């Protein structure tokens, strides 16, 4: 049982002690799962969240070091967190506003760049940069005071779906009966597989190397990204206290080499790429974390609800889609799943049950377009900048400059990145 909760699991009066019934069961303990469980409980639904790691306490981020898992939070994510009443509870000294984004092509020419500005777009900011732990810790704290939410550290071993209810069997022997099941159990989602939803998967044959750095020049609230010859992509995201978070997408072999570099070797490496643009922009960089790497891939579930004959389960977050980090939209896309699902359930007609097929199909229809568009654009950009033909090189660099000259196109790009989410 999670240390965060002392209340007991709801017991069905006609069921034996080793089973219980809830309105909604959320499987998964990441940010998307935690946010979804909290939001459903706030709607007055008896909600149970299950994940192996829910018993672990997420520490409060503090001190001069920032966590390894750094995310860009779009305004759509901010709206969801405000709706869940946790945005104001975050430690905003550990959030960095992004007001500008500068993206550079791989020829090193000044006009091969795209500049996105919050001022030009008429919005206060384009994004915020912050730690995963910051959001997770605050979600955990809010969940402690939500009496409609119970959290259980356990492992799902089996799911059975009938016409009216889903039954989930846990490793501990407990059986959970739920009207609706939310699968937030990650990119390799066992629930997705168990209910017969297939997923297309493609490896990018790249790893993302992540590390945090102190910089001697101010970052000016700007996120930088450089496309390099050969397909590498280096992003420097602004953090508070004159720090930046690096995401370097590269081959697994080069990633292993980067992880072994000494501080002086890192300085030489930054000077050797993008015509030395990184130290010219940010000054001397001093490592402030242990570099780490993780593989990159694209995953797209063929359906967002299942099983096909009688949908009772909805996929959210990485269980539904995984994308390349070049756009910084992976977490935001998953939290838009949560926002849409909460909207649909909160506004459902009084005669509809939580597992009503029309409700679930509304969710799937609304998420298909946003997901398909963002995955397609991100995938094509990655592949375009990985190509080595002279035509591809001309096209991609010319395209950046062309888009940069078009206020209309830039406005549409910013609107897509911001994400439109409305709560009544």
C-alpha positions in Angstrom: 0.0 0.0 0.0 1.3 3.5 -0.8 2.7 5.3 2.2 0.7 8.3 1.0 -2.7 6.9 1.9 -4.1 5.4 5.1 -7.7 5.0 3.9 -8.9 1.4 3.0 -9.7 0.0 -0.4 -13.5 0.2 -1.0 -15.1 -3.2 -0.4 -18.1 -4.4 -2.4 -20.6 -5.9 0.1 -21.3 -9.0 -1.9 -17.6 -9.8 -2.7 -15.1 -11.8 -0.6 -12.3 -9.9 1.2 -9.8 -10.6 -1.6 -11.7 -8.5 -4.1 -13.0 -4.9 -4.4 -14.9 -2.7 -6.8 -14.1 0.8 -8.0 -15.4 3.2 -10.6 -12.0 3.6 -12.4 -8.8 1.7 -12.2 -5.6 3.6 -13.4 -2.7 1.3 -14.1 0.6 3.2 -14.1 2.6 5.4 -11.8 4.2 8.0 -14.1 3.1 11.7 -14.5 0.3 10.9 -16.9 -1.1 8.1 -14.7 -0.9 10.2 -11.5 -2.5 13.2 -13.1 -5.3 11.1 -14.5 -6.0 9.4 -11.3 -6.1 12.6 -9.3 -8.4 14.3 -11.9 -10.8 11.4 -12.0 -11.1 11.4 -8.2 -11.7 15.1 -8.2 -14.7 14.3 -10.5 -16.1 12.3 -7.6 -15.3 8.9 -9.0 -13.9 6.2 -6.7 -10.5 5.7 -8.3 -7.7 3.2 -7.7 -4.2 3.7 -9.1 -1.9 0.7 -9.3 1.8 0.6 -10.1 4.8 -1.3 -8.6 6.6 1.9 -7.6 3.8 3.8 -5.9 5.1 2.9 -2.5 8.3 4.8 -3.2 8.4 8.4 -2.0 9.4 10.9 -4.7 11.8 13.3 -3.0 11.3 17.0 -3.0 13.6 18.6 -5.5 16.0 20.9 -3.8 19.6 22.2 -3.8 21.7 23.4 -6.7 21.5 20.2 -8.8 18.5 19.6 -11.1 17.2 16.1 -11.8 18.1 14.0 -14.9 14.6 13.9 -16.2 13.8 17.4 -17.5 10.7 18.2 -19.5 9.3 21.2 -21.4 5.8 21.9 -20.1 3.5 23.5 -22.7 0.6 25.9 -21.8 -1.8 22.9 -22.3 0.1 21.1 -19.5 0.0 24.2 -17.3 -3.8 24.4 -17.8 -4.2 20.8 -16.8 -2.1 21.2 -13.7 -4.0 24.4 -12.8 -7.3 22.5 -13.3 -6.0 19.8 -10.9 -5.1 22.6 -8.4 -1.4 21.8 -8.2 0.2 24.4 -10.5 0.3 27.1 -7.8 1.7 24.5 -5.3 4.8 23.8 -7.4 8.1 25.4 -6.4 8.3 28.0 -9.2 11.9 28.8 -8.3 12.6 25.4 -10.0 10.7 26.3 -13.2 12.2 28.2 -16.0 10.0 30.2 -18.4 10.9 29.9 -22.1 10.1 33.0 -24.2 12.2 32.3 -27.3 13.2 29.2 -29.3 16.1 29.2 -31.8 16.6 26.3 -34.2 19.6 26.1 -36.4 20.3 24.1 -39.6 23.4 22.1 -40.2 25.2 24.3 -42.8 26.2 26.8 -40.2 24.9 29.7 -42.2 23.2 32.6 -40.3 19.9 32.5 -42.3 19.5 28.8 -41.8 17.5 29.2 -38.6 14.0 29.4 -37.2 13.2 31.9 -34.4 10.0 31.4 -32.4 9.1 34.3 -30.1 6.4 34.5 -27.4 6.4 38.3 -27.9 5.7 38.0 -31.6 3.0 35.3 -31.0 1.3 37.5 -28.4 1.6 34.9 -25.6 3.4 35.4 -22.2 5.6 32.3 -22.7 6.1 29.4 -25.1 6.8 26.8 -22.4 8.3 26.1 -18.9 11.2 23.8 -18.3 11.2 21.7 -15.1 12.0 18.4 -13.4 9.9 15.3 -13.5 10.3 15.0 -9.7 8.9 18.5 -9.2 5.6 17.5 -10.9 5.5 14.0 -9.4 6.1 15.1 -5.9 3.4 17.7 -6.0 0.9 15.2 -7.6 1.7 12.8 -4.7 1.1 15.4 -2.1 -2.2 16.4 -3.6 -3.3 12.7 -3.8 -2.8 12.3 -0.1 -5.8 14.6 0.5 -8.1 13.2 -2.1 -10.5 10.8 -0.3 -11.8 9.3 -3.6 -8.4 8.2 -4.6 -6.5 5.1 -3.3 -3.1 4.1 -4.5 -1.7 0.6 -4.4 1.9 -0.7 -5.0 1.3 -4.0 -6.8 1.7 -5.7 -10.2 -1.0 -6.5 -12.6 -0.9 -10.1 -13.7 -4.1 -10.4 -15.8 -7.0 -8.4 -17.1 -10.4 -9.9 -18.0 -13.0 -7.8 -19.8 -16.7 -8.7 -19.8 -19.7 -6.8 -21.2 -20.1 -4.5 -18.2 -17.0 -4.7 -16.1 -13.2 -5.3 -16.2 -11.5 -7.5 -13.7 -7.8 -7.1 -13.0 -5.9 -9.7 -11.1 -2.9 -8.6 -9.0 0.2 -10.4 -8.0 -0.8 -10.0 -4.4 -4.0 -12.1 -5.1 -6.4 -9.2 -5.0 -9.0 -8.9 -7.7 -10.2 -5.4 -8.8 -13.5 -4.9 -10.6 -13.8 -1.5 -12.4 -16.2 0.1 -14.9 -13.3 1.7 -16.7 -9.6 0.9 -16.9 -7.0 3.5 -17.9 -3.7 2.0 -19.2 -0.9 4.4 -18.4 1.7 1.6 -18.0 4.3 2.9 -20.4 5.7 2.3 -23.9 5.8 -1.5 -23.5 2.3 -1.5 -22.0 1.3 -5.0 -20.9 -2.3 -3.9 -20.8 -2.2 -2.7 -24.4 -1.0 -6.2 -25.5 -3.4 -8.1 -23.2 -6.5 -6.4 -24.7 -5.3 -7.1 -28.3 -4.2 -3.5 -29.3 -1.2 -3.7 -31.6 1.3 -0.9 -32.0 3.7 0.1 -34.8 7.2 0.6 -33.5 10.3 2.0 -35.2 13.7 2.4 -33.6 15.5 5.7 -34.5 18.8 3.9 -33.9 19.7 6.8 -31.7 20.2 7.4 -28.0 19.5 10.7 -26.2 22.4 11.8 -23.9 21.1 14.1 -21.2 23.1 16.2 -18.7 22.7 19.6 -16.9 25.3 22.4 -17.2 26.1 25.7 -15.6 26.8 28.4 -18.2 28.8 31.6 -17.8 26.6 33.6 -20.3 22.8 34.1 -19.6 20.6 31.9 -21.6 18.1 34.8 -22.0 15.1 32.4 -21.4 15.8 30.8 -24.8 15.7 27.2 -25.8 18.3 26.4 -28.5 18.5 23.5 -30.9 21.2 22.6 -33.4 20.8 20.1 -36.2 24.2 18.7 -37.0 25.6 17.1 -40.1 25.1 13.3 -40.0 21.8 13.4 -38.1 22.7 14.4 -34.6 20.5 16.9 -32.8 21.7 19.0 -29.8 19.2 20.9 -27.6 20.0 23.2 -24.8 17.0 24.0 -22.6 17.2 26.9 -20.1 17.0 26.2 -16.4 17.0 28.5 -13.4 20.2 29.9 -11.9 22.0 30.2 -15.2 21.9 26.5 -16.0 20.9 24.5 -19.2 19.7 21.0 -19.7 21.3 19.2 -22.7 19.6 16.6 -24.9 22.0 15.2 -27.5 20.4 12.7 -29.9 23.1 10.6 -31.5 24.1 7.1 -32.5 24.4 4.5 -29.7 28.2 4.3 -30.3 28.7 8.0 -30.1 26.4 8.2 -27.0 28.7 5.7 -25.3 31.7 7.8 -26.2 30.0 11.0 -24.9 29.2 9.3 -21.5 32.9 8.6 -21.1 34.2 12.2 -21.7 36.0 14.2 -19.0 35.0 17.9 -18.4 37.9 19.2 -20.6 36.9 16.7 -23.3 33.3 18.0 -23.2 34.6 21.6 -23.7 36.6 20.4 -26.8 33.5 18.6 -28.1 31.3 21.6 -27.8 33.9 23.7 -29.6 34.1 21.2 -32.4 30.4 21.1 -33.3 28.1 23.7 -35.0 31.1 25.9 -35.7 31.5 26.5 -31.9 28.1 28.0 -31.7 27.2 26.5 -28.3 30.0 28.1 -26.2 29.6 31.3 -28.3 26.0 31.4 -27.2 26.2 30.1 -23.6 29.8 30.7 -22.6 31.9 28.1 -20.7 29.8 25.1 -19.7 30.4 23.3 -16.4 28.9 19.8 -15.8 26.3 19.8 -13.0 25.0 16.2 -13.3 26.1 12.8 -14.3 25.3 12.3 -18.0 22.9 9.5 -18.8 21.5 8.0 -22.1 18.3 6.3 -23.2 17.2 4.8 -26.6 14.9 6.7 -28.9 12.0 5.2 -30.8 8.6 5.9 -32.3 5.5 4.0 -31.1 1.9 4.5 -32.2 -0.9 2.3 -30.9 -3.4 1.3 -33.7 -6.3 2.0 -31.3 -6.5 4.2 -28.2 -9.4 2.1 -26.7 -10.0 -1.7 -26.5 -10.8 -4.5 -26.8 -12.1 -4.0 -30.3 -15.5 -5.8 -29.7 -16.4 -4.2 -26.4 -14.1 -1.3 -25.4 -13.6 -1.0 -21.7 -10.0 0.3 -21.6 -8.5 3.7 -22.6 -4.8 4.2 -23.4 -3.0 7.4 -22.3 0.6 8.6 -22.4 3.4 6.4 -23.6 1.0 3.4 -23.7 -0.6 5.2 -26.7 2.3 7.0 -28.3 6.1 7.6 -28.0 7.9 10.2 -30.1 11.4 11.6 -30.7 12.3 14.3 -28.2 13.3 16.9 -30.9 10.0 18.8 -30.4 9.9 18.4 -26.7 6.3 17.4 -26.8 6.2 13.8 -25.6 4.9 14.5 -22.1 2.6 17.3 -23.2 1.0 15.0 -25.7 0.3 12.4 -23.0 -1.1 15.0 -20.6 -3.4 16.2 -23.4 -4.8 12.6 -23.4 -5.5 13.1 -19.7 -7.2 16.5 -20.3 -9.4 15.3 -23.1 -10.4 12.2 -21.1 -11.3 14.2 -18.0 -13.3 16.6 -20.1 -15.3 13.8 -21.8 -16.0 12.0 -18.5 -16.8 15.2 -16.7 -19.3 16.3 -19.3 -20.9 12.9 -20.0 -24.7 12.6 -20.1 -26.2 11.4 -16.8 -27.5 8.1 -18.4 -24.0 7.0 -19.7 -21.8 4.7 -17.7 -18.1 5.3 -17.6 -17.5 2.4 -20.0 -20.1 3.6 -22.5 -18.7 2.9 -26.0 -19.8 6.3 -27.3 -17.8 8.0 -24.5 -14.7 6.0 -25.2 -15.0 6.6 -29.0 -15.3 10.3 -28.4 -12.0 10.1 -26.5 -10.3 8.1 -29.3 -11.6 10.4 -32.1 -10.4 13.6 -30.3 -6.9 12.2 -29.7 -6.3 10.6 -33.0 -5.8 13.9 -34.9 -3.5 15.7 -32.5 -1.4 12.5 -32.0 -1.1 11.7 -35.7 -0.1 15.2 -36.7 2.6 15.6 -34.0 4.1 12.2 -34.5 4.2 12.7 -38.3 5.8 16.1 -38.2 8.4 15.1 -35.6 9.2 11.9 -37.5 9.6 13.6 -40.9 11.8 16.4 -39.4 14.0 13.8 -37.8 14.4 11.9 -41.0 14.9 15.0 -43.1 17.8 16.2 -41.0 19.3 12.7 -41.0 19.6 12.5 -44.8 22.9 13.2 -46.4 22.0 13.9 -50.0 22.7 17.4 -51.3 19.0 17.8 -52.2 18.0 17.0 -48.6 20.6 19.4 -47.2 19.4 22.2 -49.4 15.7 21.5 -48.7 15.9 21.4 -44.9 18.1 24.5 -44.5 16.2 26.4 -47.1 13.0 25.4 -45.4 14.1 26.7 -42.0 14.8 30.1 -43.5 11.6 30.1 -45.4 9.5 29.3 -42.4 11.3 31.9 -40.4 10.2 34.6 -42.9 6.5 33.6 -42.6 4.7 35.0 -39.6 1.6 33.0 -40.5 3.4 29.6 -40.6 5.3 30.4 -37.4 2.1 31.4 -35.7 0.6 28.0 -36.7 3.6 26.2 -35.4 3.4 28.0 -32.0 -0.3 27.2 -31.8 0.4 23.5 -32.4 3.1 23.5 -29.7 1.0 25.4 -27.2 -1.9 22.9 -27.5 -5.5 23.9 -27.1 -7.1 22.7 -23.9 -10.3 24.1 -22.3 -11.9 23.2 -19.0 -15.3 24.5 -18.2 
